[in-house]
Amino acid sequence: MVAKNRKQTGKGPATQVDRDRSPLVSPPGKSNARRPGRESKAFHSPHPNGLSGIRHKLGLSPSATVKLGSTLLLAALAGYLHWYHLTQLFENDRHFSHLSNLEKEMAFRTEMGLYYSYYKTIIEAPSFLDGLHMVMNDRLTEYPLVINTLKRFNLYPEVVLASWYRMYTGVMGYFGIPTKMCWSINRGEGLTPVDSCEGMGDPAYFYVTCVFLLNGAMMSLFFIYGAYLSGSRLGGIVTMLCFFFNHGESTRVMWTPPLRESFAYPFLVLQMLLLTYIIRTRNPSRTAMVALGISNLCFMLPWQFAQFVLLTQVASLFASYILGYLAPTKMQSILVTHMITLGVCFILMFGNSMLLTSFYASSLVSIWVIIALRNRFAQVFKPGFVIWVMQGLAWVASTVLLKFMLSTVLGASDDAHISGLIKSKFTSYKDFHTLMYTCAAEFDFMELETPIRYLKTLLLPINILVVALIAGRTLQDIVRCLKHEGKADDDDDEATGSEVAAKGELVYHSLQLMAFALLALLIMRLKLFLTPHMCIMASLICSKQLFSWIGEKLKHQMAAVVIIALMAVQGVANLQAQWAIIGEFSNLPQEELLDWIQENTRPDSVFAGAMPTMASVKLSTGRTIVNHPHYEDAGLRERTKQVYSMYSRMSGETVKRNLMKLGVDFFVLEDSWCTRRTRPGCSMPEIWDIEDPQNVGKLPLCTQMSRNSRPHFTTVFSNDIYKVLKVPKVAKDLR
């Protein structure tokens, strides 16, 4: 039982633009947009004001204004429902409101704890600028190095949230408005009571609330996205329901709020919505391109993986261009927007070399050059299939060549593990770093249960049907184009809204879906891109232009409602399974460890150990660590490899020397890391056998240390899970 006792109170206007003829644009006579030349009939006042003025500025008729208002209202409702759903799942899983400050911090494991520690640093600093200086000159994370964590760890979300928190508590404190309620929690079982706080004045509560609000807004964007793509508000409802019915496959923000995707992915949804508008619009305005760039930047800054997602987007757009669905000038405008965004991100990340040496950066340059040389390609190669293939080959070859040239010139190797990871997927290649990834289930191939779950909610069959229809029409266009010996890639063709160019957004979304599917098949974790995009594509069952063969509007809507009802059979069961997850976070062994470290070690003591545990040690005790869970840096990977030699079959003397070179005072040993085996070949000693074949067959050092740490180390703390080994500074300490 948990008892709660109150303890204390803490103190350019948008304009109508010409659009390409697209299968997703409302047919003539039914468009929501007002036609040029009818403004005088829509508004009787020469100087409209109020609601009429807004309608006039947006170029909307009264009926279109009502439709827009109802769409925004439904979008807001969708956002609220998702925010509430996330909040309740998180609370049900952890009983977060009843946790002490230490328990809340321990609940943020692995990378989450590392990211949250910088938020904590900034809010606890004397001033915001002092906190910013501390995270930009960090001495605690990779002893003895001083690193700029804003450059290394994509920490802008924590900087923004910490500034908001300081402003919020400062303003509330100035006006004397309470910001949190604190309680004394009786934990029972002989455990000491702890203090627990609720309210926006609590740092952890403020942090997760902002994350859930952002992801609630993401659902509003999903609704608008689905409605815009399909040309029907019912399409927005389909997208929203698909996301809820497949929620466990679509996101993990309710379990892992501080992860980078929790901040970045909502901006990818916005970016793709804006991109859809730009593809559909004949002459997109500069405002639209600026908005695309800003959303692009907001997606890239919080997440180091964003460059790989944008690579698939650029590749999908380039394929659409090659087939004639995207005009050269529009494609170049999008590329320039990406380039500018990448440059700004590079500056804001203080020259992070991974950005410039990525395949994404090289791809932007190579595609721009290929488009600029399109007339040369047309002169050299026969129009049609040959020129398509040659442009594709030129893109692949130039991108790979430019990427490795830049990596060599800049001496960057931080993303070398990505190449090794991809290589290991198709060959028998494996080394220490690739096995550290592939032995984790989330980095393995997609499990068979995932597509089965898609089948049960009908998400997969609907997407197969939609993509098949788009592919069929696209194939007809390609055959027609080849019969006419190719089609010139000039702007006039697209500007007239030809049959080929009209389907550009559909072709792009289908290609993007296939790219996400490929990523998800290779790395299961990346289904978090695939599933939401499948939900977006499902909205197209409400597209009259794509499913005009069904019949009149009412019959089409009834068919969509029947499909929703069939999806709901398994979808509601999935939601009920999520709602049934009831738990309460507790990790007494780690709590004992952190309390011991806090009370029995010097503030400048240096720790090493398993990456997830080191994040908790840094966050909750403020002690210096030498390794951490952010595995994207080449130097950190080698440092972690030295630390993990404790779980190899090397001699104790060798491992001791490794730790002494790193300046480690204490090593946190976990027996589970020595014995855990997710599958054959994936225990830590087996992983080390790949790197250290000469010691294969020997007893792992960690097993020896768990029995007796002498003579190389001294055990100074021990419980059921953790042992703290004191590392001697010099050899004479062992005597």
DRENBADREN-327584 format. One record per residue (C-alpha): x negated, y, z negated; residue in three letters. Coordinates in steps of 0.1 Angstrom, whole numbers, padded with zeros to 4 digits, always signed. Example, Ala and Ser with C-alpha at 12.3 -4.5 7.8 and 13.67 -1.06 7.14 Angstrom:
% DRENBADREN-327584
-0123-0045-0078ALA;-0137-0011-0071SER;
% end
This chain:
% DRENBADREN-327584
+0000+0000+0000MET;-0011+0036+0007VAL;+0000+0062-0017ALA;+0001+0099-0007LYS;-0002+0126-0033ASN;-0003+0163-0024ARG;-0036+0178-0034LYS;-0042+0212-0018GLN;-0035+0236+0010THR;-0062+0249+0032GLY;-0061+0280+0046LYS;-0028+0374+0446GLY;+0006+0365+0449PRO;+0014+0332+0467ALA;+0028+0337+0502THR;+0046+0314+0527GLN;+0020+0299+0550VAL;+0023+0279+0582ASP;+0020+0242+0577ARG;+0010+0214+0599ASP;+0038+0191+0610ARG;+0033+0163+0584SER;+0053+0132+0575PRO;+0055+0147+0540LEU;+0069+0181+0549VAL;+0106+0185+0546SER;+0123+0182+0581PRO;+0136+0213+0599PRO;+0167+0227+0583GLY;+0159+0212+0549LYS;+0127+0229+0539SER;+0124+0245+0505ASN;+0104+0273+0521ALA;+0122+0303+0537ARG;+0116+0308+0574ARG;+0099+0340+0586PRO;+0124+0366+0598GLY;+0151+0358+0573ARG;+0139+0378+0543GLU;+0166+0405+0548SER;+0193+0379+0545LYS;+0179+0364+0514ALA;+0175+0396+0494PHE;+0198+0426+0496HIS;+0178+0449+0475SER;+0148+0467+0491PRO;+0131+0468+0457HIS;+0140+0435+0440PRO;+0132+0430+0404ASN;+0136+0403+0378GLY;+0143+0368+0391LEU;+0150+0382+0425SER;+0116+0399+0425GLY;+0099+0366+0417ILE;+0118+0349+0445ARG;+0108+0376+0469HIS;+0071+0373+0460LYS;+0072+0336+0463LEU;+0092+0337+0495GLY;+0119+0314+0482LEU;+0156+0313+0487SER;+0179+0311+0457PRO;+0185+0273+0462SER;+0147+0268+0466ALA;+0141+0287+0434THR;+0166+0265+0415VAL;+0148+0234+0429LYS;+0114+0248+0419LEU;+0127+0256+0384GLY;+0142+0221+0379SER;+0109+0206+0392THR;+0088+0225+0367LEU;+0113+0217+0339LEU;+0110+0179+0347LEU;+0072+0183+0349ALA;+0072+0199+0314ALA;+0094+0171+0300LEU;+0070+0145+0315ALA;+0040+0163+0299GLY;+0057+0164+0265TYR;+0067+0127+0267LEU;+0031+0117+0275HIS;+0016+0139+0247TRP;+0040+0124+0222TYR;+0033+0088+0235HIS;-0005+0093+0232LEU;-0002+0109+0197THR;+0020+0081+0184GLN;-0002+0053+0198LEU;-0033+0068+0183PHE;-0017+0073+0149GLU;-0002+0038+0149ASN;-0035+0022+0158ASP;-0057+0040+0132ARG;-0033+0056+0107HIS;-0055+0086+0114PHE;-0035+0110+0092SER;-0044+0089+0061HIS;-0082+0086+0068LEU;-0109+0105+0050SER;-0132+0127+0069ASN;-0159+0100+0068LEU;-0134+0074+0081GLU;-0123+0097+0109LYS;-0159+0101+0120GLU;-0165+0064+0118MET;-0134+0058+0140ALA;-0154+0077+0168PHE;-0177+0049+0177ARG;-0205+0047+0203THR;-0207+0077+0227GLU;-0176+0092+0210MET;-0195+0097+0178GLY;-0224+0112+0196LEU;-0202+0138+0215TYR;-0182+0146+0184TYR;-0214+0152+0164SER;-0222+0183+0185TYR;-0187+0197+0180TYR;-0192+0192+0143LYS;-0227+0209+0145THR;-0212+0241+0161ILE;-0182+0244+0138ILE;-0204+0240+0107GLU;-0231+0264+0118ALA;-0232+0299+0103PRO;-0220+0313+0136SER;-0209+0301+0170PHE;-0241+0313+0186LEU;-0262+0296+0159ASP;-0244+0264+0166GLY;-0249+0268+0203LEU;-0286+0274+0198HIS;-0288+0242+0177MET;-0273+0220+0203VAL;-0294+0236+0230MET;-0325+0229+0209ASN;-0316+0196+0193ASP;-0343+0179+0172ARG;-0321+0151+0157LEU;-0311+0130+0187THR;-0343+0118+0203GLU;-0371+0122+0177TYR;-0396+0137+0181PRO;-0383+0154+0213LEU;-0365+0187+0214VAL;-0337+0185+0240ILE;-0311+0207+0255ASN;-0280+0185+0249THR;-0259+0208+0272LEU;-0281+0198+0300LYS;-0282+0161+0291ARG;-0248+0151+0277PHE;-0220+0172+0295ASN;-0210+0188+0262LEU;-0191+0218+0275TYR;-0158+0204+0262PRO;-0172+0203+0227GLU;-0186+0239+0231VAL;-0151+0251+0242VAL;-0132+0232+0215LEU;-0156+0244+0188ALA;-0152+0280+0198SER;-0114+0276+0198TRP;-0115+0260+0164TYR;-0136+0287+0149ARG;-0113+0314+0164MET;-0082+0296+0152TYR;-0094+0291+0117THR;-0108+0326+0116GLY;-0075+0343+0127VAL;-0054+0321+0104MET;-0077+0328+0075GLY;-0076+0365+0082TYR;-0038+0365+0080PHE;-0037+0340+0051GLY;-0018+0313+0070ILE;-0024+0277+0058PRO;-0039+0255+0086THR;-0040+0221+0069LYS;-0026+0200+0041MET;-0049+0178+0021CYS;-0039+0147+0001TRP;-0055+0122-0022SER;-0052+0088-0007ILE;-0052+0057-0030ASN;-0068+0030-0009ARG;-0062+0002-0034GLY;-0084-0030-0037GLU;-0106-0013-0063GLY;-0117+0013-0038LEU;-0122+0049-0048THR;-0095+0074-0037PRO;-0104+0097-0008VAL;-0092+0131+0004ASP;-0074+0132+0037SER;-0062+0163+0056CYS;-0036+0169+0083GLU;-0031+0200+0104GLY;-0049+0220+0130MET;-0073+0233+0104GLY;-0089+0198+0101ASP;-0117+0195+0126PRO;-0110+0160+0138ALA;-0072+0166+0139TYR;-0078+0198+0160PHE;-0101+0179+0184TYR;-0078+0150+0191VAL;-0048+0172+0194THR;-0064+0193+0221CYS;-0074+0161+0240VAL;-0038+0148+0239PHE;-0024+0182+0249LEU;-0047+0182+0279LEU;-0036+0147+0289ASN;+0000+0156+0284GLY;-0005+0184+0309ALA;-0020+0159+0332MET;+0013+0140+0333MET;+0030+0172+0343SER;+0005+0175+0372LEU;+0012+0139+0381PHE;+0049+0146+0383PHE;+0043+0177+0405ILE;+0018+0157+0426TYR;+0042+0128+0433GLY;+0070+0152+0441ALA;+0048+0173+0465TYR;+0033+0143+0482LEU;+0067+0125+0488SER;+0088+0157+0494GLY;+0112+0146+0467SER;+0116+0151+0429ARG;+0125+0114+0427LEU;+0090+0107+0440GLY;+0077+0126+0410GLY;+0098+0105+0387ILE;+0085+0073+0404VAL;+0049+0084+0398THR;+0056+0093+0361MET;+0074+0060+0354LEU;+0047+0039+0372CYS;+0021+0056+0350PHE;+0041+0048+0318PHE;+0049+0012+0330PHE;+0012+0006+0336ASN;-0001+0028+0309HIS;-0027+0003+0295GLY;-0042+0000+0330GLU;-0041+0037+0337SER;-0058+0054+0308THR;-0076+0047+0275ARG;-0075+0082+0261VAL;-0052+0070+0233MET;-0079+0048+0220TRP;-0110+0068+0229THR;-0102+0106+0228PRO;-0138+0120+0229PRO;-0149+0101+0260LEU;-0158+0123+0290ARG;-0130+0110+0312GLU;-0105+0123+0286SER;-0115+0158+0295PHE;-0125+0154+0331ALA;-0098+0133+0347TYR;-0069+0158+0343PRO;-0089+0182+0364PHE;-0094+0156+0391LEU;-0056+0153+0393VAL;-0054+0190+0398LEU;-0082+0190+0423GLN;-0066+0162+0444MET;-0032+0180+0443LEU;-0049+0212+0456LEU;-0067+0192+0482LEU;-0034+0177+0494THR;-0020+0212+0498TYR;-0051+0223+0518ILE;-0049+0193+0541ILE;-0012+0199+0547ARG;-0016+0237+0552THR;-0026+0249+0587ARG;-0047+0279+0575ASN;-0053+0275+0537PRO;-0060+0308+0520SER;-0092+0318+0503ARG;-0073+0316+0470THR;-0066+0279+0476ALA;-0102+0272+0483MET;-0113+0291+0452VAL;-0088+0271+0431ALA;-0102+0239+0446LEU;-0137+0249+0436GLY;-0127+0258+0401ILE;-0109+0225+0395SER;-0139+0207+0411ASN;-0162+0225+0386LEU;-0139+0216+0356CYS;-0140+0180+0367PHE;-0178+0178+0372MET;-0190+0197+0341LEU;-0176+0173+0314PRO;-0185+0140+0331TRP;-0218+0127+0345GLN;-0198+0101+0366PHE;-0178+0127+0385ALA;-0204+0128+0413GLN;-0196+0092+0422PHE;-0159+0099+0424VAL;-0164+0130+0445LEU;-0186+0109+0468LEU;-0157+0086+0476THR;-0135+0117+0482GLN;-0159+0132+0506VAL;-0163+0099+0524ALA;-0125+0095+0527SER;-0122+0130+0541LEU;-0151+0124+0566PHE;-0134+0093+0578ALA;-0102+0113+0583SER;-0122+0138+0603TYR;-0138+0112+0625ILE;-0104+0098+0634LEU;-0092+0133+0643GLY;-0068+0138+0613TYR;-0088+0168+0599LEU;-0100+0198+0619ALA;-0138+0205+0619PRO;-0134+0240+0605THR;-0112+0229+0576LYS;-0135+0200+0569MET;-0165+0224+0568GLN;-0146+0248+0545SER;-0140+0219+0520ILE;-0176+0209+0522LEU;-0188+0244+0516VAL;-0165+0246+0486THR;-0180+0214+0472HIS;-0215+0227+0478MET;-0209+0259+0460ILE;-0193+0240+0431THR;-0223+0217+0429LEU;-0247+0247+0428GLY;-0227+0264+0401VAL;-0226+0231+0381CYS;-0263+0226+0386PHE;-0269+0261+0371ILE;-0245+0256+0342LEU;-0262+0222+0335MET;-0296+0240+0332PHE;-0310+0223+0363GLY;-0299+0187+0357ASN;-0317+0169+0385SER;-0292+0140+0387MET;-0268+0164+0404LEU;-0291+0174+0433LEU;-0305+0138+0437THR;-0271+0122+0439SER;-0256+0105+0469PHE;-0228+0130+0466TYR;-0251+0160+0471ALA;-0269+0143+0501SER;-0236+0133+0516SER;-0223+0169+0516LEU;-0254+0181+0535VAL;-0254+0152+0560SER;-0217+0155+0568ILE;-0219+0193+0573TRP;-0248+0188+0597VAL;-0230+0160+0617ILE;-0199+0183+0621ILE;-0221+0212+0631ALA;-0236+0189+0658LEU;-0203+0175+0669ARG;-0207+0189+0705ASN;-0241+0171+0708ARG;-0225+0139+0697PHE;-0198+0144+0723ALA;-0224+0149+0751GLN;-0245+0119+0741VAL;-0219+0093+0732PHE;-0187+0081+0749LYS;-0156+0096+0733PRO;-0135+0072+0712GLY;-0148+0042+0693PHE;-0185+0046+0701VAL;-0187+0082+0689ILE;-0168+0073+0657TRP;-0192+0045+0649VAL;-0223+0066+0656MET;-0210+0095+0634GLN;-0204+0070+0606GLY;-0239+0054+0610LEU;-0255+0089+0611ALA;-0238+0098+0579TRP;-0249+0066+0561VAL;-0285+0068+0573ALA;-0290+0105+0567SER;-0274+0104+0533THR;-0296+0075+0520VAL;-0327+0091+0535LEU;-0320+0125+0521LEU;-0312+0111+0487LYS;-0344+0092+0483PHE;-0364+0121+0497MET;-0350+0144+0471LEU;-0355+0118+0443SER;-0391+0115+0453THR;-0398+0152+0456VAL;-0381+0160+0423LEU;-0394+0129+0406GLY;-0360+0120+0393ALA;-0352+0084+0383SER;-0323+0089+0359ASP;-0298+0072+0382ASP;-0321+0043+0391ALA;-0300+0020+0369HIS;-0270+0026+0391ILE;-0288+0012+0421SER;-0299-0017+0400GLY;-0263-0023+0388LEU;-0249-0023+0424ILE;-0278-0046+0435LYS;-0269-0070+0407SER;-0233-0072+0420LYS;-0243-0086+0453PHE;-0275-0105+0446THR;-0291-0125+0418SER;-0311-0095+0407TYR;-0311-0087+0370LYS;-0332-0069+0345ASP;-0329-0056+0309PHE;-0309-0025+0319HIS;-0286-0041+0344THR;-0277-0069+0319LEU;-0270-0043+0292MET;-0242-0031+0316TYR;-0230-0062+0332THR;-0228-0082+0300CYS;-0201-0057+0288ALA;-0167-0067+0301ALA;-0158-0032+0313GLU;-0188-0032+0337PHE;-0180-0067+0351ASP;-0160-0074+0382PHE;-0122-0068+0379MET;-0106-0096+0360GLU;-0078-0116+0377LEU;-0053-0106+0351GLU;-0054-0070+0363THR;-0038-0075+0398PRO;-0013-0100+0382ILE;-0002-0072+0359ARG;+0001-0049+0389TYR;+0023-0076+0405LEU;+0046-0079+0375LYS;+0054-0041+0375THR;+0057-0042+0414LEU;+0030-0015+0416LEU;+0008-0036+0439LEU;+0036-0047+0463PRO;+0048-0011+0466ILE;+0013+0001+0474ASN;+0008-0027+0499ILE;+0040-0017+0517LEU;+0032+0020+0517VAL;-0004+0015+0529VAL;+0007-0010+0556ALA;+0032+0015+0570LEU;+0005+0042+0571ILE;-0020+0018+0586ALA;+0004+0007+0612GLY;+0011+0043+0623ARG;-0026+0051+0622THR;-0034+0021+0643LEU;-0009+0032+0669GLN;-0026+0067+0670ASP;-0060+0051+0673ILE;-0049+0029+0702VAL;-0032+0058+0719ARG;-0064+0079+0715CYS;-0086+0051+0729LEU;-0064+0047+0759LYS;-0069+0084+0766HIS;-0107+0080+0762GLU;-0109+0100+0730GLY;-0094+0132+0717LYS;-0113+0164+0714ALA;-0119+0176+0678ASP;-0110+0212+0683ASP;-0090+0234+0660ASP;-0062+0240+0685ASP;-0051+0204+0684ASP;-0046+0205+0647GLU;-0032+0240+0648ALA;-0004+0229+0671THR;+0005+0201+0646GLY;-0002+0172+0669SER;+0010+0137+0660GLU;-0025+0127+0650VAL;-0033+0157+0628ALA;+0001+0156+0612ALA;-0007+0125+0592LYS;-0039+0137+0577GLY;-0029+0137+0541GLU;-0014+0102+0543LEU;-0046+0089+0559VAL;-0068+0106+0533TYR;-0048+0092+0504HIS;-0048+0057+0518SER;-0086+0058+0523LEU;-0091+0072+0488GLN;-0070+0044+0474LEU;-0091+0018+0492MET;-0123+0035+0479ALA;-0109+0035+0443PHE;-0099-0002+0448ALA;-0135-0011+0458LEU;-0149+0007+0428LEU;-0124-0011+0405ALA;-0132-0045+0420LEU;-0169-0039+0414LEU;-0166-0024+0379ILE;-0135-0031+0360MET;-0138+0001+0339ARG;-0131+0021+0371LEU;-0096+0008+0374LYS;-0088+0040+0355LEU;-0091+0057+0389PHE;-0073+0031+0409LEU;-0042+0026+0388THR;-0032+0063+0386PRO;-0038+0067+0423HIS;-0016+0037+0429MET;+0011+0055+0409CYS;+0007+0085+0432ILE;+0010+0064+0463MET;+0041+0047+0449ALA;+0059+0081+0451SER;+0059+0076+0489LEU;+0087+0051+0487ILE;+0108+0083+0483CYS;+0093+0099+0515SER;+0121+0102+0541LYS;+0096+0106+0569GLN;+0078+0073+0559LEU;+0110+0053+0552PHE;+0134+0070+0576SER;+0144+0035+0589TRP;+0162+0028+0556ILE;+0190+0052+0566GLY;+0208+0082+0552GLU;+0195+0101+0521LYS;+0219+0085+0496LEU;+0211+0050+0507LYS;+0173+0058+0505HIS;+0177+0072+0470GLN;+0197+0042+0459MET;+0170+0019+0472ALA;+0144+0038+0452ALA;+0165+0036+0421VAL;+0169-0002+0425VAL;+0131-0005+0428ILE;+0126+0016+0397ILE;+0150-0007+0378ALA;+0131-0037+0389LEU;+0098-0021+0378MET;+0113-0013+0345ALA;+0119-0050+0336VAL;+0081-0056+0330GLN;+0073-0019+0325GLY;+0095-0015+0294VAL;+0080-0047+0280ALA;+0045-0032+0285ASN;+0056-0001+0266LEU;+0071-0021+0238GLN;+0038-0041+0235ALA;+0020-0008+0231GLN;+0044+0005+0205TRP;+0040-0027+0186ALA;+0003-0021+0180ILE;+0001-0012+0143ILE;-0032-0010+0125GLY;-0053+0010+0100GLU;-0089+0018+0105PHE;-0113+0005+0079SER;-0150-0003+0081ASN;-0162-0007+0045LEU;-0196-0022+0054PRO;-0205+0008+0076GLN;-0191+0032+0050GLU;-0214+0016+0024GLU;-0243+0019+0049LEU;-0237+0056+0055LEU;-0232+0064+0018ASP;-0265+0047+0010TRP;-0283+0066+0037ILE;-0268+0099+0025GLN;-0278+0092-0011GLU;-0311+0073-0008ASN;-0331+0088+0021THR;-0347+0121+0028ARG;-0328+0145+0052PRO;-0357+0142+0076ASP;-0358+0104+0077SER;-0359+0089+0112VAL;-0336+0059+0121PHE;-0334+0034+0149ALA;-0310+0006+0156GLY;-0281-0004+0178ALA;-0269+0025+0200MET;-0233+0026+0186PRO;-0245+0026+0150THR;-0270+0053+0156MET;-0243+0076+0169ALA;-0225+0071+0135SER;-0256+0077+0115VAL;-0263+0110+0133LYS;-0227+0122+0130LEU;-0220+0113+0094SER;-0253+0116+0077THR;-0271+0142+0099GLY;-0302+0120+0099ARG;-0327+0120+0128THR;-0324+0091+0153ILE;-0346+0080+0182VAL;-0320+0063+0204ASN;-0283+0068+0211HIS;-0255+0055+0234PRO;-0259+0080+0263HIS;-0278+0055+0286TYR;-0280+0077+0317GLU;-0315+0091+0310ASP;-0345+0071+0322ALA;-0366+0080+0292GLY;-0339+0071+0268LEU;-0334+0037+0284ARG;-0371+0029+0279GLU;-0369+0041+0243ARG;-0339+0020+0236THR;-0356-0010+0252LYS;-0385-0006+0227GLN;-0360-0003+0198VAL;-0341-0034+0209TYR;-0374-0055+0209SER;-0362-0063+0174MET;-0337-0086+0191TYR;-0363-0103+0213SER;-0386-0133+0206ARG;-0417-0111+0202MET;-0439-0112+0172SER;-0430-0090+0142GLY;-0463-0072+0145GLU;-0456-0062+0181THR;-0421-0048+0173VAL;-0435-0030+0142LYS;-0461-0012+0164ARG;-0433-0002+0188ASN;-0413+0013+0160LEU;-0443+0030+0144MET;-0451+0046+0178LYS;-0416+0061+0179LEU;-0420+0075+0144GLY;-0392+0054+0129VAL;-0388+0053+0091ASP;-0358+0029+0089PHE;-0344+0003+0112PHE;-0307-0007+0109VAL;-0305-0044+0117LEU;-0272-0060+0126GLU;-0269-0098+0127ASP;-0240-0096+0151SER;-0263-0081+0178TRP;-0286-0111+0173CYS;-0259-0138+0175THR;-0231-0122+0196ARG;-0228-0138+0231ARG;-0200-0125+0254THR;-0209-0152+0279ARG;-0238-0175+0288PRO;-0270-0154+0293GLY;-0256-0124+0275CYS;-0269-0126+0239SER;-0296-0101+0232MET;-0324-0128+0229PRO;-0313-0142+0263GLU;-0313-0107+0278ILE;-0349-0103+0265TRP;-0359-0137+0280ASP;-0356-0120+0315ILE;-0381-0094+0305GLU;-0403-0115+0282ASP;-0405-0150+0297PRO;-0437-0159+0279GLN;-0419-0161+0246ASN;-0388-0181+0258VAL;-0379-0208+0233GLY;-0392-0191+0202LYS;-0370-0181+0173LEU;-0356-0146+0178PRO;-0373-0120+0155LEU;-0339-0107+0143CYS;-0331-0141+0129THR;-0364-0142+0111GLN;-0358-0106+0097MET;-0323-0115+0085SER;-0339-0143+0064ARG;-0370-0125+0052ASN;-0383-0092+0065SER;-0418-0096+0049ARG;-0446-0091+0057PRO;-0439-0066+0085HIS;-0409-0047+0070PHE;-0392-0042+0037THR;-0355-0047+0032THR;-0341-0017+0012VAL;-0304-0021+0018PHE;-0282-0051+0027SER;-0245-0060+0029ASN;-0225-0085+0050ASP;-0231-0066+0083ILE;-0261-0043+0080TYR;-0296-0045+0067LYS;-0319-0015+0065VAL;-0356-0023+0071LEU;-0382+0002+0060LYS;-0409+0006+0087VAL;-0444+0013+0073PRO;-0461+0045+0085LYS;-0495+0029+0084VAL;-0508-0006+0081ALA;-0520-0002+0045LYS;-0484+0003+0033ASP;-0478-0034+0039LEU;-0504-0045+0013ARG;
% end
